[in-house]
């Protein structure tokens, strides 16, 4: 039963990691609701996200290899890598300092539920009232300053329930980035961000893990990887057609239900 629940939670992770609905928020709420015996230190919630990130690496392997191969002699590829690193730096610095606080918030379902509702309202407001004509139509057009600004928005997502992809995408939209380009940059930014978070979580909790925990994490990782391989391209297509309002309403409904469930005990 534990392995089945791990697979189910991995599926949820793969479905939600790249949508502005907070994959971590879903995992925290479901683990609490289902009574899932997760490994210590919130390691399960963090590490299985790496499965979804591996899916992005596989789907965008040509673009990533192009960036690596062009580092030596292609200014455009150097700028692409520089921009990812600049966007990653704020989360890396704040995450290392605030790790104990973040871990405590991960154990507070009411914080997650409230953040889902408030984040949904923020997305609706940005979608309705932001009428800035996009100045950046592709990821390759991003400047260093824009990338750092998006990275600062990503720091907000350290509050569970806010959504990493939601914070970075909304920050990009507010900065004049076209919708699909904002979503795609968020996908790329997830690679160093989640790889760093996973390595740090394993380092902090390694002594508390046992072989059974490794098996549970492995099942969740595989399920997240398989699901995300299907979801990523579909998510881009959906966002291009419908925008972000459907995700905002979903957040408000799910967060509202969970607040009611928590209030009822």
C-alpha positions, 0 to 999 in steps of 0.5 A, spaced: 500 500 500 505 504 501 508 503 494 501 504 491 501 511 494 508 513 492 506 511 485 500 515 486 503 521 489 509 521 483 503 521 478 500 527 482 507 530 482 508 529 474 501 532 473 502 538 477 510 540 477 510 545 471 503 548 472 502 554 476 498 550 481 504 548 486 506 541 486 509 541 493 502 544 495 499 538 492 504 533 495 503 536 502 496 536 502 495 529 500 500 526 504 497 529 510 490 527 508 492 520 506 496 518 512 502 517 507 508 514 511 513 519 508 521 518 509 523 523 514 525 531 513 520 532 507 525 528 503 520 524 499 516 531 497 523 534 494 526 528 491 520 525 487 520 532 483 527 531 480 523 525 476 519 531 473 525 535 472 529 529 468 523 529 464 524 536 462 531 534 460 529 528 456 524 532 452 529 538 451 535 534 450 537 537 444 536 544 446 540 543 452 546 540 448 546 545 444 547 550 450 553 546 452 556 545 446 555 552 444 558 555 451 565 555 448 564 559 442 557 562 441 555 568 445 547 566 444 548 560 448 553 563 453 547 568 454 542 562 455 546 559 460 548 565 464 540 567 464 539 560 467 544 561 473 542 568 474 535 566 475 537 560 480 542 564 484 536 568 489 533 561 490 539 558 492 542 563 496 535 564 500 534 556 500 540 555 504 539 560 509 532 559 510 532 551 510 529 550 517 523 555 516 521 552 509 521 545 512 517 547 518 512 550 513 512 544 509 509 541 515 503 546 515 497 544 511 493 550 512 499 554 510 499 550 503 491 551 502 491 558 504 497 560 499 493 556 493 487 560 494 491 567 495 495 565 489 489 563 485 487 570 486 493 573 484 493 569 477 486 572 476 488 579 477 494 579 473 491 575 467 485 580 467 489 587 469 496 586 465 495 589 458 503 590 457 504 588 450 510 582 450 517 585 449 520 578 450 517 573 445 522 567 446 527 565 451 533 567 447 531 574 447 531 574 455 536 579 458 541 578 464 536 583 468 530 580 466 532 573 468 535 575 475 528 579 476 524 572 474 529 569 479 527 574 485 520 572 483 522 564 484 524 566 491 516 567 493 515 560 491 519 557 497 512 558 501 509 551 500 503 552 496 505 558 492 508 554 486 515 555 483 512 555 476 506 560 478 511 565 481 516 565 475 511 565 470 507 570 473 513 574 474 515 573 467 508 576 465 509 582 469 516 583 466 513 583 459 514 576 457 510 572 452 506 567 455 509 561 452 516 563 453 514 565 460 512 557 461 518 555 457 523 559 461 520 556 468 521 549 465 528 550 464 529 554 470 526 548 474 532 544 472 538 547 476 533 549 482 530 542 483 537 539 482 539 543 487 534 542 492 534 535 491 541 535 493 541 539 499 535 535 502 539 528 501 545 531 504 541 534 510 537 528 511 541 522 509 543 519 516 535 518 517 533 515 511 533 507 510 533 502 504 525 502 505 525 509 504 529 509 498 525 504 495 519 508 496 522 515 493 524 511 487 517 509 485 515 516 486 520 518 482 519 513 476 511 515 476 513 523 476 518 522 470 513 518 466 507 522 467 511 529 466 514 526 459 506 526 457 504 533 461 510 538 459 508 539 451 501 538 453 501 544 458 505 548 453 499 547 448 494 548 453 497 555 456 498 557 449 490 556 447 487 558 454 492 562 458 492 561 466 485 563 469 483 555 469 489 554 473 487 560 478 480 557 479 482 550 480 487 553 485 482 557 489 477 551 489 482 546 491 485 550 497 478 552 499 476 545 500 482 543 504 481 549 508 474 547 510 476 540 511 482 542 515 477 547 519 472 541 520 478 537 523 
